[in-house]
Amino acid sequence: MSTGNASPAPDELLSDLARLRRQTRSARHAYWFPLVLFGLLTCVSAPLYVSMARYHGPGMATTTVLAPPTLLGGLEAGNSALYLAWYWVIALVAGYLATLYWYRRHGRRAGVQTRARGFAITGITMACLAFLGPLLAAELPFRSWPAGLLAGDLWLRGTFAFLIAAVGLWVLAWAERSKALAVIALAYTGSVLLSSLYDVENILYRFGWNSASARLAALPNVLLPAAVLLAAGALAFFLRPKARQA
């Protein structure tokens, strides 16, 4: 009796389905692009953080509150914080839109679309609210400042934009069903919380870091999250499926 037309065994079908599912998920992954993009946007912002520190003598840099601060600009009031806030609202919106375009382009090539719209909507909405909310609140009679809305240390150093990027990564990890991206999002979130709640320069000082100017003290808090994104993005780029390059 011929068995040439026999149906595959159930275990073979399950194995094939599992393999196809893994291939589909692998082809959908293209998260190296937003990791590198937001890492570069963070590096570009570094000079603005340096300019925010007002120098008043050897080894001392302070900030002065003269007006309602902004969530994206940090505690520093005046033009420096406003420039930083403007930079981040533009950079975040542009970054999320560029990533959405990237995923649509990648989906057409790979044949598998990632639902990145929720990622973009979440990030853009948070960026706009963080920028406009404090400005609108400052016009109210009771002058409600952002301190009443959020834990102050999450925005005082001007790192709230990093937190918005972290939220976006978590949404993207869910959309891609990627455990690797979830691990990256966890590591990045940890670096963001450290940069928001602590002066990273104190850690580097134990390893020999000694900034030549007090103005540079803010750089480690900015470059640490950027380094996490760039390192993870580079690794994800080189490990991406070669047969499904975007």
C-alpha positions, 0 to 999 in steps of 0.5 A: 500500500502506497503512502506517498499521499499520506497526511503529515503526522500531527506532531509534524504539523505542529512543528511546522506551525511553530517554525512558521510562527518563529519565522514570521515574528523574526521577519517582523522585528525591525526595532534596531532603527528606533533604538539607534534613532532615539539614541542619536536624538539623545546625543544631539540634545547633550549641548542643550543640557550643558548650556542649562547649567549656570556657572557661578564659580569654580566647581559650582553650577546651579539652576535658578527658578524664575518662572514655571518649569516645563516637563521636557525642559526640567527645573531650569526656567527661562530660555535654556529650558524652553529651547530644550523643551522645544527640541524634545517635542520636535525630536520626539514627534519626528522620531515617532513619525519616522519610526512609523514610516520605517515599520510600514516600509519594512512591512511591505518588504518583509510581507509582515506588518507590525502594528506600530500605530499605537507606538506612535500615537502613545509617544506623540500624545505624551510628548505634546501633553508634556510640552503643552500641559505646563505652559497651559497650567501656567496661565491658570489663576492658581499657577499649577506647576508640574510638581503637583502632577508628577514626582518631581525628580522624574523631570527636574533634570530635564530627562522626562523625554527619556521616560517618554521614549521608554514608554514607547519601547514598551509599547513597541515590544508588545506590538512586536511580541519581542522578548528581546526588545522587552529586555532592552526596554527594561534596561533602558527604563532602568538607565532612565530612572537612574539618570532622573533620580541620581547624579550619574557623575557621582558613580563615574567619579569613582572610576576616575571621571572628573569633568573639567567644568561643572557645566559638564556634570549633566552629560553622564545623565544624558549619555548613559541612556543614549549609550544603552539605546545605541549599543542595543540598536547596534546589536539588534542590527547585526543580529537581524535576520539576513534573509529579511533585511529591511 
